Amino acid sequence: MRVEEWAVHPKHIWLHGRRPEQLVDYDESLQMWNVYGYPEAVDILTRPKTYSNDAGRLDPVELPPDICAGDFSQLDPPEHRKVRGLVDFAFTPNLVAGLEGRVDALVHELLDELCGRDAFDLVADFATPLPLTVICELLGVPREDRAIIHDWSRRMVDDTDDFEPPEVIAEQTHELQRAFDMLREMREYWEGLAAERRRSPRDDLLSHLVQVEHEGDRLSDLEVFNIANRLVVNGHHTTSMLIGNTMLILDAFPEQRERVRADRSLVPPMIEESLRFLSPISTVGKVTNEDVVVAGTAIPKDQLVMVWTGAANRDERAFDRPHEFDLTRAPNPHLGFGRGIHFCVGRRLARLEARSAVNILLDRLPGLRADPANPPSFFQIADAGGLDGFPVLVK
């Protein structure tokens, strides 16, 4: 891959085939510990009693409880077990599997508009609208509301800055207030839609979320809002990056692309290798609940620990030839969807969408290739390892 020609984030040194000098280091300015190794990452991600997901407790700015409480991505056991269990009861594998035909149809609809062009942006024109439309349909968002959902999702990413020192974050009062105001607007929307589903349930995920009950537990309005918000923002952008990254990799390795074109049984393992090789999510933040030792380094209690899953996915202790893209790699225990109790809730849907996109793109646009005059662009935030632009030529 021509990584040196692309503006990848400077922290993503593994994309250049390099390893960090140490398995663990401390960033004084950001006041966080960085962990780069695979075994260390797995250990941290699978010990929720020792490593908390509630990184917000270290934020220099108090987060408003009316919009931030109940975010299951920040919860620890036992609260997480209750919320995640209810989400899993509603967001079932069968529900996702039933979407396959509709996802295929949406891919074709998008390509119907693009096939007549000589060039387009694979991310902006295809990889971004596809998962957004899928998640909106899954949740039952009315068609006339999808533009505002797209705007919120885009602004959530646009407002995400790179890692910054706590004292800098504390001074960003205007930016923080704008973000909080947007979240309140989003909460009002989702709670209104959820109230409609309680009165008149439909066969959509939002109806399942407001109705699901297990052992007397139900989801609160705030929990439903945060779940819907996470599914839209995280699922939308993660899947968009997965599709864009995968097509970039196939363009960079034409021999492997032709193997996949000839044998579509290779598509699923190829997507898993894409998740390892060019991980859409590069980091997972944790907070130590006690004093710990990681790779021989002592880390005190109440410290922010940043697990660099993108680097861990290139650790030679876990993967043979880690800097090579091998579409038949097996086993492939990558951390592209995380690990442990916070394993990505939308992973099945992301895989389904990526499979559909790759298969149909290979069929309908056999001459698709990167535009040599316009290189792809990557998100310039440390926790995102994906494309935000990929100009391609069709003919």
C-alpha positions as CSV (number, residue, x, y, z in Angstrom):
1,M,0.0,0.0,0.0
2,R,1.2,3.5,-0.8
3,V,0.8,4.7,2.8
4,E,3.7,7.1,2.5
5,E,1.7,9.0,-0.1
6,W,-1.4,9.3,2.0
7,A,-2.0,11.6,5.0
8,V,-2.6,9.0,7.7
9,H,-2.7,10.1,11.3
10,P,0.9,10.5,12.7
11,K,0.1,8.2,15.6
12,H,-0.8,5.3,13.3
13,I,2.8,4.2,12.8
14,W,1.8,0.6,12.3
15,L,0.4,1.5,8.9
16,H,4.0,2.2,7.9
17,G,5.0,-1.2,9.1
18,R,6.6,0.1,12.3
19,R,6.1,-1.0,15.9
20,P,6.1,1.4,18.9
21,E,9.4,1.4,20.7
22,Q,7.7,0.3,24.0
23,L,4.6,-1.8,24.7
24,V,3.4,0.8,27.2
25,D,4.3,4.5,27.4
26,Y,2.9,7.6,29.2
27,D,1.9,10.8,27.5
28,E,2.5,13.5,30.0
29,S,0.6,16.2,28.0
30,L,-2.5,14.1,27.5
31,Q,-2.2,12.4,30.9
32,M,-2.9,9.0,29.5
33,W,-1.1,5.6,29.3
34,N,-0.8,4.0,25.8
35,V,-0.9,0.3,25.4
36,Y,0.1,-1.1,22.0
37,G,0.5,-4.9,22.4
38,Y,-2.1,-7.6,21.6
39,P,-1.9,-9.8,24.7
40,E,-2.0,-6.7,26.9
41,A,-4.9,-5.3,24.9
42,V,-6.9,-8.5,25.3
43,D,-6.2,-8.6,29.0
44,I,-7.4,-5.0,29.5
45,L,-10.5,-5.4,27.4
46,T,-11.6,-8.6,29.1
47,R,-11.2,-7.4,32.8
48,P,-14.1,-4.9,33.4
49,K,-13.7,-5.0,37.1
50,T,-10.1,-3.8,36.9
51,Y,-10.5,-1.6,33.8
52,S,-13.6,0.6,33.7
53,N,-15.3,1.9,30.5
54,D,-16.4,5.0,32.4
55,A,-13.7,7.2,31.0
56,G,-16.0,10.2,31.4
57,R,-15.3,10.2,35.2
58,L,-11.8,11.6,34.4
59,D,-13.1,14.3,32.0
60,P,-12.1,17.9,33.0
61,V,-15.6,19.0,32.3
62,E,-18.7,17.6,34.1
63,L,-20.9,15.8,31.6
64,P,-24.6,16.7,31.8
65,P,-26.5,13.7,33.3
66,D,-29.7,14.5,31.4
67,I,-28.0,13.4,28.1
68,C,-24.9,11.3,29.2
69,A,-26.3,9.0,31.9
70,G,-27.4,5.6,30.6
71,D,-24.9,5.4,27.8
72,F,-24.3,1.7,27.8
73,S,-20.9,2.1,26.0
74,Q,-19.7,3.8,29.2
75,L,-21.3,1.5,31.7
76,D,-19.6,-1.2,33.9
77,P,-21.2,-4.3,35.5
78,P,-23.7,-4.8,36.9
79,E,-25.5,-1.8,35.1
80,H,-24.0,-2.8,31.8
81,R,-25.2,-6.3,32.0
82,K,-28.8,-5.2,32.4
83,V,-28.7,-2.7,29.5
84,R,-26.6,-4.8,27.1
85,G,-28.8,-7.8,27.8
86,L,-31.9,-5.9,26.9
87,V,-30.2,-4.6,23.7
88,D,-29.2,-8.1,22.7
89,F,-32.7,-9.4,23.3
90,A,-34.0,-6.7,20.9
91,F,-31.2,-6.6,18.3
92,T,-31.1,-10.3,17.5
93,P,-29.1,-12.2,14.9
94,N,-32.4,-13.1,13.2
95,L,-33.4,-9.5,12.9
96,V,-30.1,-8.7,11.2
97,A,-30.2,-11.7,8.9
98,G,-33.6,-10.6,7.7
99,L,-32.1,-7.4,6.4
100,E,-29.9,-9.1,3.8
101,G,-32.3,-8.6,0.8
102,R,-33.0,-5.0,1.7
103,V,-29.3,-4.2,2.1
104,D,-28.6,-5.7,-1.3
105,A,-31.4,-3.6,-2.8
106,L,-30.1,-0.4,-1.3
107,V,-26.6,-1.2,-2.7
108,H,-28.1,-1.5,-6.1
109,E,-30.1,1.7,-5.7
110,L,-27.0,3.7,-4.9
111,L,-25.0,2.1,-7.7
112,D,-27.9,2.8,-10.2
113,E,-27.1,6.5,-9.6
114,L,-23.3,6.1,-9.8
115,C,-22.8,3.6,-12.7
116,G,-23.3,6.3,-15.4
117,R,-20.5,8.4,-14.0
118,D,-16.8,8.3,-15.0
119,A,-15.7,9.1,-11.4
120,F,-17.2,9.5,-7.9
121,D,-16.1,9.5,-4.2
122,L,-16.6,6.0,-2.9
123,V,-17.0,7.2,0.7
124,A,-19.2,10.3,0.2
125,D,-21.4,8.8,-2.5
126,F,-21.6,5.2,-1.4
127,A,-20.0,4.0,1.8
128,T,-21.5,6.8,3.9
129,P,-25.1,6.8,2.7
130,L,-25.5,3.0,2.6
131,P,-25.1,2.3,6.4
132,L,-26.9,5.5,7.3
133,T,-29.9,4.4,5.3
134,V,-29.8,0.9,6.7
135,I,-29.7,1.9,10.3
136,C,-32.4,4.5,9.8
137,E,-34.7,1.9,8.2
138,L,-33.8,-0.6,10.9
139,L,-34.7,1.9,13.7
140,G,-37.8,3.0,11.8
141,V,-36.8,6.6,11.2
142,P,-39.3,8.3,8.8
143,R,-37.8,9.0,5.4
144,E,-38.5,12.8,5.8
145,D,-36.3,12.8,9.0
146,R,-33.2,11.1,7.6
147,A,-31.6,14.3,6.5
148,I,-31.5,15.6,10.1
149,I,-30.2,12.3,11.3
150,H,-27.4,12.5,8.7
151,D,-26.6,16.0,9.8
152,W,-26.4,15.1,13.4
153,S,-24.2,12.1,12.6
154,R,-21.9,14.2,10.5
155,R,-21.7,17.0,13.1
156,M,-20.9,14.4,15.8
157,V,-17.8,13.3,13.8
158,D,-16.9,16.9,12.7
159,D,-17.0,18.0,16.4
160,T,-14.7,15.1,17.4
161,D,-11.3,16.6,17.9
162,D,-8.0,14.8,18.1
163,F,-6.7,13.9,21.6
164,E,-6.1,17.1,23.5
165,P,-4.7,18.0,26.9
166,P,-7.3,18.2,29.7
167,E,-6.6,21.9,30.2
168,V,-7.4,22.6,26.6
169,I,-10.7,20.7,26.7
170,A,-11.7,22.6,29.9
171,E,-11.4,25.9,28.0
172,Q,-13.5,24.8,25.1
173,T,-16.7,26.0,26.7
174,H,-18.4,27.2,23.5
175,E,-17.7,24.0,21.6
176,L,-18.8,21.9,24.5
177,Q,-22.0,23.8,25.0
178,R,-22.8,23.5,21.3
179,A,-22.3,19.7,21.5
180,F,-24.5,19.4,24.6
181,D,-27.2,21.5,22.9
182,M,-27.1,19.2,19.9
183,L,-27.3,16.1,22.1
184,R,-30.4,17.5,23.9
185,E,-32.0,18.1,20.5
186,M,-31.2,14.6,19.5
187,R,-32.6,13.3,22.8
188,E,-35.9,15.2,22.3
189,Y,-36.2,13.7,18.8
190,W,-35.5,10.1,19.8
191,E,-37.8,10.2,22.9
192,G,-40.6,11.6,20.7
193,L,-40.2,8.8,18.2
194,A,-39.9,6.2,21.0
195,A,-43.2,7.5,22.5
196,E,-44.9,7.0,19.2
197,R,-43.6,3.4,19.1
198,R,-45.0,2.7,22.6
199,R,-48.4,3.9,21.4
200,S,-48.2,2.2,18.0
201,P,-45.5,-0.4,17.8
202,R,-44.1,-1.4,14.4
203,D,-41.7,-4.1,13.2
204,D,-38.6,-2.0,13.7
205,L,-35.7,-2.0,16.2
206,L,-36.9,1.1,18.1
207,S,-40.2,-0.7,18.8
208,H,-38.3,-3.7,20.1
209,L,-36.2,-1.5,22.3
210,V,-39.1,0.3,23.9
211,Q,-41.0,-3.0,24.4
212,V,-38.2,-5.4,25.4
213,E,-38.4,-6.7,29.0
214,H,-36.4,-9.4,30.8
215,E,-36.7,-10.4,34.4
216,G,-38.6,-7.2,35.1
217,D,-36.1,-4.9,33.6
218,R,-36.9,-2.4,30.8
219,L,-35.0,0.4,29.1
220,S,-35.5,3.9,30.3
221,D,-36.2,6.8,27.9
222,L,-32.6,8.0,28.4
223,E,-31.2,4.6,27.7
224,V,-33.2,4.2,24.5
225,F,-31.9,7.6,23.3
226,N,-28.3,6.7,24.0
227,I,-28.7,3.3,22.4
228,A,-30.3,4.7,19.2
229,N,-27.7,7.5,19.1
230,R,-24.8,5.0,19.4
231,L,-26.2,2.8,16.8
232,V,-26.6,5.7,14.3
233,V,-23.3,7.5,14.9
234,N,-21.0,4.5,15.7
235,G,-22.6,2.0,13.4
236,H,-22.9,4.5,10.5
237,H,-19.3,5.7,10.6
238,T,-17.6,2.4,11.5
239,T,-19.3,0.6,8.7
240,S,-18.6,3.4,6.3
241,M,-14.9,3.2,7.1
242,L,-15.0,-0.6,6.9
243,I,-16.4,-0.5,3.4
244,G,-14.1,2.3,2.2
245,N,-11.0,0.6,3.8
246,T,-11.8,-2.7,2.3
247,M,-12.2,-1.4,-1.2
248,L,-9.0,0.6,-0.8
249,I,-7.1,-2.6,0.2
250,L,-8.5,-4.5,-2.8
251,D,-7.3,-1.7,-5.0
252,A,-3.9,-1.8,-3.4
253,F,-3.6,-5.6,-3.8
254,P,-5.1,-6.4,-7.3
255,E,-4.0,-10.0,-7.3
256,Q,-6.0,-10.6,-4.1
257,R,-8.9,-8.6,-5.5
258,E,-9.0,-10.9,-8.5
259,R,-8.9,-14.0,-6.2
260,V,-12.0,-12.6,-4.4
261,R,-13.7,-11.8,-7.6
262,A,-13.3,-15.4,-8.8
263,D,-14.2,-17.0,-5.5
264,R,-16.8,-15.2,-3.4
265,S,-16.4,-17.6,-0.5
266,L,-13.3,-15.5,0.2
267,V,-15.3,-12.3,0.9
268,P,-16.1,-13.0,4.6
269,P,-12.5,-13.9,5.6
270,M,-11.3,-10.9,3.5
271,I,-13.5,-8.6,5.5
272,E,-12.1,-10.0,8.7
273,E,-8.6,-9.4,7.4
274,S,-9.6,-5.9,6.4
275,L,-10.7,-5.3,10.0
276,R,-7.3,-6.4,11.3
277,F,-5.1,-4.8,8.6
278,L,-6.8,-1.4,8.5
279,S,-8.9,-1.2,11.7
280,P,-11.7,1.4,11.5
281,I,-11.5,2.0,15.2
282,S,-8.0,2.5,16.4
283,T,-8.4,3.0,20.2
284,V,-10.5,2.0,23.2
285,G,-10.3,4.1,26.3
286,K,-10.3,2.5,29.8
287,V,-9.8,3.8,33.4
288,T,-8.0,1.8,36.0
289,N,-10.1,0.8,39.1
290,E,-6.9,-0.2,41.0
291,D,-3.2,-0.2,40.7
292,V,-2.1,-2.5,37.8
293,V,1.0,-3.7,36.0
294,V,0.9,-3.9,32.2
295,A,3.9,-5.4,30.4
296,G,6.1,-4.7,33.4
297,T,4.9,-1.0,33.7
298,A,3.1,0.1,36.9
299,I,0.0,2.1,36.3
300,P,-1.8,3.7,39.3
301,K,-5.5,3.7,40.1
302,D,-7.7,6.2,38.3
303,Q,-5.6,6.6,35.2
304,L,-6.7,6.8,31.6
305,V,-5.4,3.9,29.6
306,M,-5.7,4.1,25.8
307,V,-5.6,0.6,24.2
308,W,-4.4,1.0,20.6
309,T,-6.3,-1.8,19.0
310,G,-5.0,-0.8,15.5
311,A,-1.4,-1.4,16.7
312,A,-2.4,-4.6,18.6
313,N,-3.8,-6.0,15.3
314,R,-0.3,-5.7,13.9
315,D,1.5,-7.5,16.8
316,E,3.7,-10.3,15.6
317,R,3.1,-12.1,18.9
318,A,-0.5,-12.7,17.8
319,F,-0.3,-12.6,14.0
320,D,2.2,-14.2,11.6
321,R,3.5,-11.7,9.0
322,P,1.3,-8.9,10.7
323,H,2.1,-6.3,8.1
324,E,1.0,-8.5,5.2
325,F,-2.6,-8.5,4.0
326,D,-3.6,-12.2,3.8
327,L,-7.3,-12.8,2.9
328,T,-7.1,-16.4,3.9
329,R,-5.6,-15.7,7.4
330,A,-6.8,-18.2,9.9
331,P,-7.3,-18.0,12.7
332,N,-7.8,-14.2,12.8
333,P,-8.6,-13.1,16.3
334,H,-8.5,-9.4,15.5
335,L,-9.7,-6.6,17.7
336,G,-11.5,-4.7,15.0
337,F,-14.8,-5.0,16.9
338,G,-13.3,-4.9,20.3
339,R,-13.3,-7.7,22.8
340,G,-15.0,-8.6,26.1
341,I,-18.4,-7.3,27.4
342,H,-18.3,-4.2,25.2
343,F,-17.8,-6.3,22.0
344,C,-19.4,-4.3,19.2
345,V,-23.2,-4.7,19.3
346,G,-23.6,-3.9,15.6
347,R,-20.9,-6.3,14.3
348,R,-23.3,-8.6,12.5
349,L,-24.9,-5.7,10.6
350,A,-21.6,-4.2,9.7
351,R,-20.3,-7.5,8.3
352,L,-23.6,-8.0,6.4
353,E,-23.3,-4.5,4.8
354,A,-19.7,-4.9,4.0
355,R,-20.3,-8.3,2.3
356,S,-23.1,-7.0,0.2
357,A,-21.2,-3.9,-0.8
358,V,-18.1,-5.8,-1.8
359,N,-19.9,-8.5,-3.8
360,I,-22.1,-6.1,-5.7
361,L,-19.3,-3.6,-6.4
362,L,-17.2,-6.3,-7.8
363,D,-20.1,-7.4,-10.0
364,R,-21.3,-4.1,-11.3
365,L,-18.1,-2.0,-11.4
366,P,-15.4,-4.4,-12.5
367,G,-13.2,-1.5,-13.7
368,L,-13.4,0.4,-10.4
369,R,-10.0,1.8,-9.3
370,A,-8.5,4.6,-7.3
371,D,-8.0,7.9,-9.0
372,P,-4.2,8.4,-9.2
373,A,-4.6,12.1,-9.4
374,N,-6.7,12.4,-6.2
375,P,-5.4,10.2,-3.4
376,P,-7.6,8.9,-0.6
377,S,-7.9,11.0,2.6
378,F,-8.0,9.6,6.1
379,F,-9.8,11.0,9.2
380,Q,-7.3,13.1,11.2
381,I,-8.4,11.9,14.6
382,A,-6.4,9.3,16.5
383,D,-9.2,6.9,17.3
384,A,-10.4,6.6,13.7
385,G,-8.4,4.5,11.3
386,G,-10.5,5.0,8.2
387,L,-11.1,6.9,5.0
388,D,-13.2,10.1,4.9
389,G,-12.7,10.4,1.1
390,F,-11.8,7.9,-1.7
391,P,-12.0,9.3,-5.2
392,V,-12.4,6.5,-7.7
393,L,-12.6,6.1,-11.5
394,V,-15.2,3.8,-13.1
395,K,-14.1,3.6,-16.7
